[in-house]
Structure formats: structure tokens, C-alpha cells
């Protein structure tokens, strides 16, 4: 469990930390594992506006991220694998339509 919290904190830092939260109005829901088959640690983010309300970001064993873009009900609209940390903000911005930095 402690490892999950460390990974979730690092993901938030890579997204921009408190600036990311302030710019998007996002709420950090929890840290978690991606699913039953992929027990990878990650972070669940809730966005207050837009069609995409939730994004799961999980750290894969390959040291890349898997992202799931979901509706409020949890329906997965899109899943992306092998996303590197240096493009994480751009990918989330492209899929949510939210500006993640000035």
C-alpha cells in the first residue's frame, strides 16, 4: 500500500502538483491498482467539467503509464498504454480538452 501512495504522489508531481489541481479543478480520488489482472499502482483523478470525468493513471512494469479515460459511471471511453512521463500532461490535455499549464 505504501508503494501505491508513493507512485500516486509522483504521478501528481509529474502532472504539475497543486498547479494542476488549481488549473483543472480536479480532485484526487484515491490511489489504487488498475484492475484485477494488472495490479499496477496508480492514481484516480476526477474532473468537474467535460465529457471525461475520471482518469486512471497507472504505472506499468515497463516504467510507462497506462491511462483510462472514463465517464462518471466508470465506463471506459479510451485506454492508452505505454505513455511516457514527459508527454503525460499533453495526452491528458488532448483527451479532456483542459489546459494543464499556462
DSSP file (Angstrom, degrees, kcal/mol; ACC not computed):
  #  RESIDUE AA STRUCTURE BP1 BP2  ACC     N-H-->O    O-->H-N    N-H-->O    O-->H-N    TCO  KAPPA ALPHA  PHI   PSI    X-CA   Y-CA   Z-CA
    1    1 A X     >        0   0    0      0, 0.0     4,-1.7     0, 0.0     5,-0.2   0.000 360.0 360.0 360.0 -38.9    0.0    0.0    0.0
    2    2 A X  H  >  +     0   0    0      1,-0.2     4,-2.0     2,-0.2     5,-0.2   0.899 360.0  54.9 -62.5 -39.6    2.8    2.4    0.8
    3    3 A X  H  > S+     0   0    0      1,-0.2     4,-2.5     2,-0.2    -1,-0.2   0.887 104.9  54.3 -59.9 -39.6    4.3    1.9   -2.7
    4    4 A X  H  > S+     0   0    0      1,-0.2     4,-2.6     2,-0.2    -1,-0.2   0.896 107.4  49.7 -61.4 -41.1    0.9    2.9   -4.2
    5    5 A X  H  X S+     0   0    0     -4,-1.7     4,-2.2     2,-0.2    -1,-0.2   0.885 110.7  49.8 -66.3 -38.6    0.9    6.1   -2.3
    6    6 A X  H  X S+     0   0    0     -4,-2.0     4,-2.0     2,-0.2    -2,-0.2   0.925 112.7  46.6 -65.8 -44.7    4.5    6.9   -3.4
    7    7 A X  H  X S+     0   0    0     -4,-2.5     4,-2.4     2,-0.2    -2,-0.2   0.922 112.2  50.6 -63.0 -44.9    3.6    6.2   -7.1
    8    8 A X  H  X S+     0   0    0     -4,-2.6     4,-2.2    34,-0.2    -2,-0.2   0.900 110.0  50.3 -61.3 -41.6    0.4    8.3   -6.8
    9    9 A X  H  X S+     0   0    0     -4,-2.2     4,-2.1     1,-0.2    -1,-0.2   0.892 110.9  49.1 -63.3 -40.5    2.4   11.2   -5.3
   10   10 A X  H  X S+     0   0    0     -4,-2.0     4,-2.4     2,-0.2    -2,-0.2   0.889 109.1  52.3 -68.4 -39.1    4.9   11.0   -8.1
   11   11 A X  H  X S+     0   0    0     -4,-2.4     4,-1.6     2,-0.2    -2,-0.2   0.942 110.2  48.4 -60.7 -47.0    2.2   11.0  -10.8
   12   12 A X  H  X>S+     0   0    0     -4,-2.2     5,-3.0     1,-0.2     4,-0.9   0.904 110.5  51.7 -60.4 -41.4    0.6   14.1   -9.3
   13   13 A X  H ><5S+     0   0    0     -4,-2.1     3,-0.8     1,-0.2    -1,-0.2   0.912 108.2  51.3 -60.9 -42.6    4.0   15.8   -9.2
   14   14 A X  H 3<5S+     0   0    0     -4,-2.4    -1,-0.2     1,-0.2    75,-0.2   0.783 107.5  53.6 -66.8 -27.1    4.6   14.9  -12.9
   15   15 A X  H 3<5S-     0   0    0     -4,-1.6    -1,-0.2    -5,-0.2    -2,-0.2   0.671 133.4 -88.4 -79.3 -17.3    1.2   16.4  -13.8
   16   16 A X  T X<5 -     0   0    0     -4,-0.9     3,-1.4    -3,-0.8     4,-0.5   0.438  50.0-129.9 122.5   4.1    2.1   19.7  -12.0
   17   17 A X  T 3><S-     0   0    0     -5,-3.0     4,-1.8     1,-0.3     3,-0.3  -0.270  81.9  -1.3  61.0-132.9    1.1   19.1   -8.4
   18   18 A X  H 3> S+     0   0    0      1,-0.2     4,-2.5     2,-0.2    -1,-0.3   0.795 132.5  59.1 -65.3 -29.1   -1.1   21.8   -6.9
   19   19 A X  H <> S+     0   0    0     -3,-1.4     4,-2.7     2,-0.2    -1,-0.2   0.921 105.1  50.2 -64.1 -42.7   -0.9   23.9  -10.0
   20   20 A X  H  > S+     0   0    0     -4,-0.5     4,-1.9    -3,-0.3     6,-0.4   0.931 112.3  47.2 -58.0 -47.3   -2.5   21.1  -12.0
   21   21 A X  H  X S+     0   0    0     -4,-1.8     4,-1.9     1,-0.2     5,-0.4   0.906 114.2  46.8 -63.2 -42.7   -5.3   20.8   -9.4
   22   22 A X  H  < S+     0   0    0     -4,-2.5    -2,-0.2     1,-0.2    -1,-0.2   0.897 113.5  47.3 -67.9 -41.2   -5.9   24.5   -9.3
   23   23 A X  H  < S+     0   0    0     -4,-2.7    -1,-0.2     1,-0.2    -2,-0.2   0.842 124.0  30.5 -70.7 -33.6   -6.0   24.9  -13.1
   24   24 A X  H  < S-     0   0    0     -4,-1.9    24,-0.4    -5,-0.2    25,-0.3   0.643  95.1-128.7-101.1 -16.8   -8.3   22.0  -13.8
   25   25 A X     <  +     0   0    0     -4,-1.9    -3,-0.2    -5,-0.3    -4,-0.1   0.636  53.7 162.9  73.4  13.6  -10.4   21.9  -10.6
   26   26 A X        -     0   0    0     -6,-0.4     2,-0.4    -5,-0.4    21,-0.2  -0.240  30.0-148.9 -67.9 152.4   -9.5   18.3  -10.4
   27   27 A X  E     -A   46   0A   0     19,-2.5    19,-2.9    -3,-0.1     2,-0.7  -0.974  15.6-128.1-119.9 136.7   -9.9   16.2   -7.3
   28   28 A X  E     -A   45   0A   0     -2,-0.4    17,-0.2    17,-0.2     3,-0.1  -0.766  25.1-174.8 -84.5 117.6   -7.7   13.3   -6.4
   29   29 A X  E     -     0   0A   0     15,-2.5     2,-0.3    -2,-0.7    -1,-0.2   0.938  49.8 -58.9 -81.1 -49.1  -10.0   10.5   -5.6
   30   30 A X  E     -A   44   0A   0     14,-1.0    14,-2.6   -22,-0.0     2,-0.3  -0.983  42.4 -96.1-177.5 169.2   -7.6    7.8   -4.5
   31   31 A X  E     +A   43   0A   0     -2,-0.3     2,-0.3    12,-0.2    12,-0.2  -0.835  54.7 148.6-102.0 155.4   -4.6    5.7   -5.2
   32   32 A X  E     -A   42   0A   0     10,-1.1    10,-1.7    -2,-0.3     2,-0.4  -0.863  48.2 -86.8-162.3-178.4   -5.4    2.2   -6.5
   33   33 A X  E     -A   41   0A   0     -2,-0.3     8,-0.2     8,-0.2     6,-0.2  -0.903  40.6-119.5-109.2 149.5   -4.4   -0.7   -8.7
   34   34 A X  S    S-     0   0    0      6,-1.5     2,-0.3     4,-0.4     5,-0.2   0.929  73.9 -44.1 -58.3 -56.1   -5.5   -0.6  -12.3
   35   35 A X        -     0   0    0      3,-1.9    -1,-0.1    -3,-0.1     5,-0.1  -0.937  66.1 -76.6-162.2-178.0   -7.6   -3.8  -12.4
   36   36 A X  S    S+     0   0    0     -2,-0.3     3,-0.2     1,-0.2    -2,-0.1   0.855 128.4  39.6 -59.9 -37.4   -7.6   -7.4  -11.3
   37   37 A X  S    S+     0   0    0      1,-0.2     2,-0.7    -3,-0.0    -1,-0.2   0.795 119.4  45.4 -84.3 -29.5   -5.2   -8.6  -14.0
   38   38 A X        -     0   0    0      2,-0.1     2,-2.1     1,-0.0    -3,-1.9  -0.820  66.3-175.4-117.5  90.1   -2.9   -5.6  -13.9
   39   39 A X        +     0   0    0     -2,-0.7     2,-0.4    -3,-0.2    -3,-0.1  -0.323  30.1 148.6 -84.6  56.7   -2.2   -4.8  -10.2
   40   40 A X        -     0   0    0     -2,-2.1    -6,-1.5    -5,-0.1    20,-0.1  -0.743  48.8-116.3 -94.3 137.9   -0.2   -1.7  -11.1
   41   41 A X  E     +A   33   0A   0     -2,-0.4    18,-2.9    18,-0.3     2,-0.3  -0.380  51.7 134.7 -71.1 150.8   -0.3    1.2   -8.7
   42   42 A X  E     -AB  32  58A   0    -10,-1.7   -10,-1.1    16,-0.3     2,-0.4  -0.904  45.4 -89.6-169.3-162.0   -1.8    4.5   -9.8
   43   43 A X  E     -AB  31  57A   0     14,-2.5    14,-2.7    -2,-0.3     2,-0.5  -0.985  18.1-148.1-136.8 139.2   -3.9    7.5   -9.3
   44   44 A X  E     -AB  30  56A   0    -14,-2.6   -15,-2.5    -2,-0.4   -14,-1.0  -0.958  19.2-169.5-111.2 124.4   -7.6    8.2   -9.9
   45   45 A X  E     -AB  28  55A   0     10,-2.5    10,-2.2    -2,-0.5     2,-0.5  -0.918   9.1-153.6-116.8 138.7   -8.5   11.8  -10.8
   46   46 A X  E     -AB  27  54A   0    -19,-2.9   -19,-2.5    -2,-0.4     2,-0.4  -0.952   6.5-158.4-112.9 127.1  -12.0   13.3  -11.0
   47   47 A X        -     0   0    0      6,-3.3   -21,-0.1    -2,-0.5   -22,-0.1  -0.881  10.7-148.1-103.5 135.6  -12.6   16.4  -13.3
   48   48 A X  S    S+     0   0    0     -2,-0.4     2,-0.3   -24,-0.4    -1,-0.1   0.699  78.1  40.6 -77.1 -18.6  -15.6   18.6  -12.6
   49   49 A X  S    S+     0   0    0    -25,-0.3     3,-0.1     3,-0.1    49,-0.1  -0.872  87.3  40.3-129.0 161.2  -16.3   19.6  -16.2
   50   50 A X  S    S-     0   0    0     -2,-0.3    47,-0.1     1,-0.1    46,-0.1  -0.101  88.5 -74.9  94.6 168.2  -16.2   17.9  -19.6
   51   51 A X  S    S+     0   0    0     45,-0.2     2,-0.8     1,-0.1    21,-0.2   0.879 117.4  68.4 -69.3 -39.6  -17.3   14.5  -21.0
   52   52 A X        +     0   0    0     44,-0.2    19,-0.2     1,-0.2    -3,-0.1  -0.749  58.5 167.5 -85.4 114.3  -14.4   12.8  -19.5
   53   53 A X        +     0   0    0     17,-1.8    -6,-3.3    -2,-0.8     2,-0.4   0.705  59.3  35.9-100.6 -25.3  -14.9   12.9  -15.7
   54   54 A X  E     -BC  46  70A   0     16,-1.9    16,-3.0    -8,-0.2     2,-0.4  -0.978  55.8-170.5-134.7 144.6  -12.3   10.4  -14.5
   55   55 A X  E     -BC  45  69A   0    -10,-2.2   -10,-2.5    -2,-0.4     2,-0.5  -0.987   8.2-158.8-133.3 124.5   -8.8    9.4  -15.5
   56   56 A X  E     -BC  44  68A   0     12,-2.4    12,-2.2    -2,-0.4     2,-0.5  -0.885   9.2-170.5 -98.0 131.7   -7.0    6.5  -14.1
   57   57 A X  E     -BC  43  67A   0    -14,-2.7   -14,-2.5    -2,-0.5     2,-0.4  -0.980   8.2-178.9-124.7 117.7   -3.2    6.7  -14.4
   58   58 A X  E     -BC  42  66A   0      8,-2.6     8,-2.4    -2,-0.5     2,-0.7  -0.931  27.5-127.0-122.7 142.1   -1.3    3.5  -13.6
   59   59 A X  E     - C   0  65A   0    -18,-2.9   -18,-0.3    -2,-0.4     6,-0.2  -0.775  29.0-151.9 -87.4 115.2    2.5    2.9  -13.6
   60   60 A X    >   -     0   0    0      4,-3.0     3,-2.0    -2,-0.7     4,-0.2  -0.404  29.3-106.1 -81.5 161.0    3.2   -0.2  -15.7
   61   61 A X  T 3  S+     0   0    0      1,-0.3    -1,-0.1     2,-0.1     4,-0.1   0.735 118.9  67.2 -58.4 -21.9    6.2   -2.5  -15.1
   62   62 A X  T 3  S-     0   0    0      2,-0.1    -1,-0.3     1,-0.1     3,-0.1   0.391 118.0-111.5 -79.3   4.4    7.8   -1.0  -18.2
   63   63 A X  S <  S+     0   0    0     -3,-2.0    22,-0.3     1,-0.3     2,-0.3   0.778  86.6 108.2  65.5  29.1    8.1    2.3  -16.4
   64   64 A X        -     0   0    0     -4,-0.2    -4,-3.0    20,-0.1     2,-0.3  -0.750  69.0-108.1-120.3 173.9    5.4    3.9  -18.7
   65   65 A X  E     -CD  59  83A   0     18,-3.1    18,-2.5    -2,-0.3     2,-0.5  -0.803  12.5-152.7-109.5 148.3    1.8    4.8  -17.8
   66   66 A X  E     -C   58   0A   0     -8,-2.4    -8,-2.6    -2,-0.3     2,-0.4  -0.979  20.1-162.3-111.0 129.6   -1.5    3.3  -18.8
   67   67 A X  E     -CD  57  80A   0     13,-2.6    13,-2.5    -2,-0.5     2,-0.5  -0.925  10.3-166.5-116.9 137.5   -4.3    5.8  -18.9
   68   68 A X  E     -CD  56  79A   0    -12,-2.2   -12,-2.4    -2,-0.4     2,-0.5  -0.992   8.3-156.6-121.1 124.4   -8.1    5.1  -18.8
   69   69 A X  E     +CD  55  78A   0      9,-2.9     8,-3.2    -2,-0.5     9,-1.4  -0.893  25.5 177.6-102.0 124.9  -10.4    7.9  -19.6
   70   70 A X  E     -CD  54  76A   0    -16,-3.0   -16,-1.9    -2,-0.5   -17,-1.8  -0.834  29.7-120.3-132.1 161.1  -13.9    7.3  -18.1
   71   71 A X    >   -     0   0    0      4,-1.9     3,-1.3    -2,-0.3   -19,-0.1  -0.300  49.6 -91.4 -83.2 177.7  -17.4    8.8  -17.7
   72   72 A X  T 3  S+     0   0    0      1,-0.3    -1,-0.1   -21,-0.2   -20,-0.0   0.863 128.3  55.3 -59.9 -36.7  -18.9    9.5  -14.3
   73   73 A X  T 3  S-     0   0    0      2,-0.1    -1,-0.3     1,-0.1    -3,-0.0   0.579 122.2-106.0 -75.7  -8.3  -20.4    6.0  -14.2
   74   74 A X    <   +     0   0    0     -3,-1.3     2,-0.3     1,-0.3    -2,-0.1   0.480  66.1 152.4  97.7   3.0  -17.0    4.4  -14.8
   75   75 A X        -     0   0    0      1,-0.1    -4,-1.9     2,-0.0     2,-0.6  -0.530  47.0-125.8 -67.8 127.4  -17.5    3.5  -18.5
   76   76 A X  E     +D   70   0A   0     -2,-0.3    -6,-0.3    -6,-0.2     3,-0.1  -0.659  30.3 178.1 -80.0 119.0  -14.1    3.4  -20.1
   77   77 A X  E     -     0   0A   0     -8,-3.2     2,-0.3    -2,-0.6    -7,-0.2   0.783  68.9  -1.8 -88.4 -32.4  -14.1    5.7  -23.2
   78   78 A X  E     -D   69   0A   0     -9,-1.4    -9,-2.9     2,-0.0     2,-0.4  -0.980  56.9-160.3-159.2 145.5  -10.5    5.2  -24.1
   79   79 A X  E     -D   68   0A   0     -2,-0.3     2,-0.4   -11,-0.2   -11,-0.2  -0.999   9.6-169.8-131.7 132.4   -7.4    3.4  -22.9
   80   80 A X  E     -D   67   0A   0    -13,-2.5   -13,-2.6    -2,-0.4     2,-0.3  -0.969   4.3-163.4-123.1 136.6   -3.8    4.3  -23.8
   81   81 A X  E     +     0   0A   0     -2,-0.4   -15,-0.2   -15,-0.2   -16,-0.1  -0.747  63.4  28.5-113.2 162.6   -0.7    2.2  -23.0
   82   82 A X  E    S+     0   0A   0     -2,-0.3     2,-0.5     1,-0.2    -1,-0.2   0.873  70.4 164.0  59.5  44.7    3.0    3.0  -23.0
   83   83 A X  E     -D   65   0A   0    -18,-2.5   -18,-3.1    -3,-0.2    -1,-0.2  -0.832  29.4-138.7 -94.1 125.6    2.7    6.7  -22.2
   84   84 A X    >   -     0   0    0     -2,-0.5     3,-1.7   -20,-0.2     4,-0.5  -0.505  19.0-115.3 -84.1 154.0    5.9    8.3  -21.0
   85   85 A X  G >  S+     0   0    0    -22,-0.3     3,-1.0     1,-0.3     4,-0.5   0.822 111.2  62.7 -57.1 -35.5    6.1   10.8  -18.2
   86   86 A X  G 3  S+     0   0    0      1,-0.2    -1,-0.3     2,-0.1     4,-0.2   0.633 111.8  36.3 -72.2 -11.4    7.3   13.6  -20.4
   87   87 A X  G <> S+     0   0    0     -3,-1.7     4,-2.5     2,-0.1    -1,-0.2   0.317  86.6 102.3-117.0   5.7    4.0   13.5  -22.5
   88   88 A X  H <> S+     0   0    0     -3,-1.0     4,-2.1    -4,-0.5     5,-0.2   0.914  82.9  47.2 -57.8 -48.0    1.6   12.7  -19.7
   89   89 A X  H  > S+     0   0    0     -4,-0.5     4,-2.7   -75,-0.2    -1,-0.2   0.925 112.7  49.2 -60.3 -45.5    0.3   16.3  -19.5
   90   90 A X  H  > S+     0   0    0      1,-0.2     4,-2.8     2,-0.2    -1,-0.2   0.904 110.5  50.0 -63.5 -42.0   -0.2   16.7  -23.2
   91   91 A X  H  X S+     0   0    0     -4,-2.5     4,-1.8     2,-0.2    -1,-0.2   0.923 113.2  45.6 -63.9 -44.3   -2.1   13.3  -23.5
   92   92 A X  H  X S+     0   0    0     -4,-2.1     4,-2.3    -5,-0.2     6,-0.4   0.921 114.0  49.3 -65.1 -42.9   -4.4   14.2  -20.7
   93   93 A X  H  X S+     0   0    0     -4,-2.7     4,-2.5     1,-0.2     5,-0.2   0.919 109.9  51.6 -61.0 -44.4   -5.0   17.7  -22.1
   94   94 A X  H  < S+     0   0    0     -4,-2.8    -1,-0.2     1,-0.2    -2,-0.2   0.864 116.2  40.3 -60.9 -37.1   -5.7   16.3  -25.6
   95   95 A X  H  < S+     0   0    0     -4,-1.8    -1,-0.2    -5,-0.2    -2,-0.2   0.790 124.6  34.5 -86.0 -28.7   -8.3   13.9  -24.3
   96   96 A X  H  < S-     0   0    0     -4,-2.3   -44,-0.2     2,-0.2    -2,-0.2   0.693  94.7-131.2 -98.6 -20.7  -10.0   16.1  -21.7
   97   97 A X     <  +     0   0    0     -4,-2.5     2,-0.3    -5,-0.3    -4,-0.1   0.538  63.3 133.1  79.6   6.3   -9.8   19.4  -23.5
   98   98 A X        -     0   0    0     -6,-0.4     2,-0.5    -5,-0.2    -1,-0.3  -0.710  60.7-122.9 -93.5 141.0   -8.4   21.0  -20.3
   99   99 A X        -     0   0    0     -2,-0.3     3,-0.1   -76,-0.2    -9,-0.0  -0.705  24.1-173.9 -78.8 126.6   -5.4   23.3  -20.2
  100  100 A X        +     0   0    0     -2,-0.5     2,-0.3     1,-0.2    -1,-0.1   0.508  66.2  17.3-102.9  -6.3   -2.9   21.8  -17.8
  101  101 A X              0   0    0    -78,-0.1    -1,-0.2   -12,-0.0   -85,-0.0  -0.980 360.0 360.0-156.3 163.4   -0.4   24.6  -17.9
  102  102 A X              0   0    0     -2,-0.3    -3,-0.0    -3,-0.1    -1,-0.0   0.463 360.0 360.0 -76.9 360.0   -0.1   28.3  -18.9
